[in-house]
């Protein structure tokens, strides 16, 4: 029987909130580099930043180069599974179904995101390319429980701003 993902909405510590803000900064950097505005941070068991990644879909010419999958690839190559179970993946926007699957397979134990998938699609507007499948639904089908925290109210304006006007000007 699948385990349910665990949803909690605690007051974030200053350290965790700083990690969320760093993910948003990475999203802006990805945008500045010509990519989609998404960023991700990996925290160790003491909430110290150990890895960061940004979206490289455009510059890497690979549709799977989302910030979260880039981070999972790097983390899986450098950290053992027992370490990853104690880690937290912090991301600027709720992980898509593909990224949630990668996070699951990596055994990372907790996810924190700033902007919800629903809000992202409100910003982007209607598109036949949307695959609306919240990360909690992906994690709920896994055997291992996943702690999911998000969206984070304290950074909604910042998380939204990094997407402002980006999607309306995208030509491809």
C-alpha positions as CSV (number, residue, x, y, z in Angstrom):
1,X,0.0,0.0,0.0
2,X,1.5,3.4,-0.9
3,X,2.5,5.7,1.8
4,X,0.9,9.1,1.9
5,X,3.1,12.2,1.5
6,X,3.3,14.2,4.7
7,X,2.2,17.8,4.3
8,X,3.2,20.2,7.0
9,X,3.1,24.0,7.1
10,X,5.4,25.0,9.9
11,X,6.9,28.3,10.6
12,X,10.1,28.1,8.6
13,X,13.4,28.7,10.4
14,X,15.5,31.6,9.2
15,X,17.9,29.1,7.7
16,X,15.2,27.3,5.7
17,X,13.7,30.6,4.5
18,X,17.1,31.7,3.4
19,X,17.4,28.5,1.4
20,X,14.0,29.2,-0.3
21,X,15.2,32.7,-1.2
22,X,18.4,31.3,-2.6
23,X,16.4,28.9,-4.8
24,X,14.5,32.0,-6.1
25,X,17.8,33.8,-6.7
26,X,19.0,30.7,-8.7
27,X,15.8,30.9,-10.7
28,X,16.5,34.5,-11.6
29,X,20.1,33.4,-12.6
30,X,18.7,30.7,-14.8
31,X,16.5,33.3,-16.5
32,X,19.4,35.7,-16.8
33,X,21.3,32.8,-18.5
34,X,18.5,32.3,-21.1
35,X,16.7,29.5,-19.4
36,X,13.4,29.0,-17.7
37,X,13.3,30.6,-14.3
38,X,13.7,27.7,-11.9
39,X,16.3,27.1,-9.2
40,X,17.0,24.4,-6.6
41,X,19.1,24.0,-3.5
42,X,20.1,20.8,-1.6
43,X,20.5,21.0,2.2
44,X,22.2,18.5,4.4
45,X,20.7,17.1,7.6
46,X,21.7,20.3,9.4
47,X,20.1,22.5,6.8
48,X,23.4,23.6,5.3
49,X,23.6,24.2,1.6
50,X,25.6,21.5,-0.1
51,X,24.6,21.7,-3.8
52,X,22.7,24.2,-6.0
53,X,21.4,23.9,-9.6
54,X,19.4,26.0,-12.0
55,X,17.3,25.2,-15.0
56,X,19.3,24.6,-18.2
57,X,16.6,23.4,-20.6
58,X,17.4,26.0,-23.3
59,X,21.2,26.3,-23.0
60,X,21.6,22.6,-22.5
61,X,19.1,21.7,-25.2
62,X,17.5,19.0,-23.1
63,X,13.9,19.3,-22.0
64,X,14.7,17.2,-18.8
65,X,17.2,19.8,-17.5
66,X,14.9,21.2,-14.9
67,X,16.6,22.7,-11.9
68,X,15.4,19.8,-9.7
69,X,16.6,17.0,-12.0
70,X,19.9,18.8,-12.6
71,X,20.3,18.9,-8.8
72,X,19.2,15.2,-8.3
73,X,21.7,14.1,-11.0
74,X,24.5,16.0,-9.3
75,X,23.5,14.8,-5.8
76,X,23.2,11.1,-6.9
77,X,26.7,11.2,-8.4
78,X,28.3,12.7,-5.3
79,X,26.3,11.5,-2.3
80,X,25.4,8.0,-1.0
81,X,21.7,7.1,-0.7
82,X,21.9,7.1,3.1
83,X,23.0,10.7,3.1
84,X,20.4,11.7,0.5
85,X,17.6,10.4,2.8
86,X,18.6,13.0,5.3
87,X,18.6,15.9,2.7
88,X,16.1,18.5,1.8
89,X,15.5,19.7,-1.8
90,X,14.4,23.3,-1.8
91,X,13.0,24.7,-5.0
92,X,11.7,28.0,-6.3
93,X,8.5,26.3,-7.7
94,X,6.7,23.1,-6.9
95,X,8.4,20.2,-8.7
96,X,6.7,18.9,-11.8
97,X,5.8,15.2,-12.1
98,X,9.1,14.3,-13.8
99,X,11.1,16.1,-11.1
100,X,9.1,14.6,-8.3
101,X,9.8,11.2,-9.8
102,X,13.5,11.9,-9.8
103,X,13.4,13.2,-6.3
104,X,11.7,10.0,-5.2
105,X,14.3,7.8,-7.0
106,X,17.1,9.7,-5.4
107,X,15.7,9.0,-1.9
108,X,15.8,12.7,-0.8
109,X,13.7,12.9,2.3
110,X,12.1,16.3,2.2
111,X,10.9,18.9,-0.3
112,X,10.3,22.6,0.3
113,X,9.0,24.8,-2.5
114,X,8.1,28.5,-2.8
115,X,5.5,28.8,-5.6
116,X,2.7,26.3,-6.2
117,X,2.2,24.6,-9.6
118,X,-1.3,26.0,-9.7
119,X,0.0,29.6,-9.3
120,X,2.7,28.9,-11.9
121,X,0.0,27.9,-14.4
122,X,-2.0,31.0,-13.5
123,X,1.1,33.1,-14.4
124,X,1.8,31.2,-17.6
125,X,-1.8,31.0,-18.9
126,X,-3.5,28.2,-20.7
127,X,-1.4,25.8,-22.7
128,X,-1.8,22.3,-24.1
129,X,1.7,21.5,-22.8
130,X,0.7,21.7,-19.1
131,X,0.8,18.5,-17.2
132,X,-0.9,19.4,-13.9
133,X,0.1,16.7,-11.5
134,X,1.1,18.1,-8.1
135,X,4.2,16.6,-6.5
136,X,2.2,15.5,-3.5
137,X,0.2,13.2,-5.8
138,X,3.4,11.7,-7.1
139,X,4.9,11.2,-3.7
140,X,1.6,9.7,-2.3
141,X,2.1,6.8,-4.7
142,X,5.5,5.9,-3.3
143,X,6.2,3.3,-0.6
144,X,8.3,5.7,1.4
145,X,6.8,8.8,3.1
146,X,7.9,12.2,1.8
147,X,7.8,15.4,3.8
148,X,6.4,18.2,1.6
149,X,6.4,21.9,2.7
150,X,4.9,24.5,0.4
151,X,3.9,26.8,-1.0
152,X,5.7,29.3,1.3
153,X,3.6,32.4,1.9
154,X,6.5,34.5,3.1
155,X,8.2,34.5,-0.4
156,X,5.2,34.4,-2.7
157,X,5.9,37.9,-4.2
158,X,9.5,37.0,-4.9
159,X,8.7,33.6,-6.3
160,X,6.0,35.2,-8.5
161,X,8.2,38.1,-9.7
162,X,10.9,35.8,-11.2
163,X,8.3,34.6,-13.6
164,X,6.8,38.0,-14.4
165,X,6.7,38.7,-18.1
166,X,9.0,35.7,-18.9
167,X,6.4,33.4,-20.2
168,X,4.5,36.0,-22.3
169,X,7.7,36.7,-24.2
170,X,8.9,33.1,-24.7
171,X,8.9,32.3,-28.4
172,X,9.5,28.6,-28.3
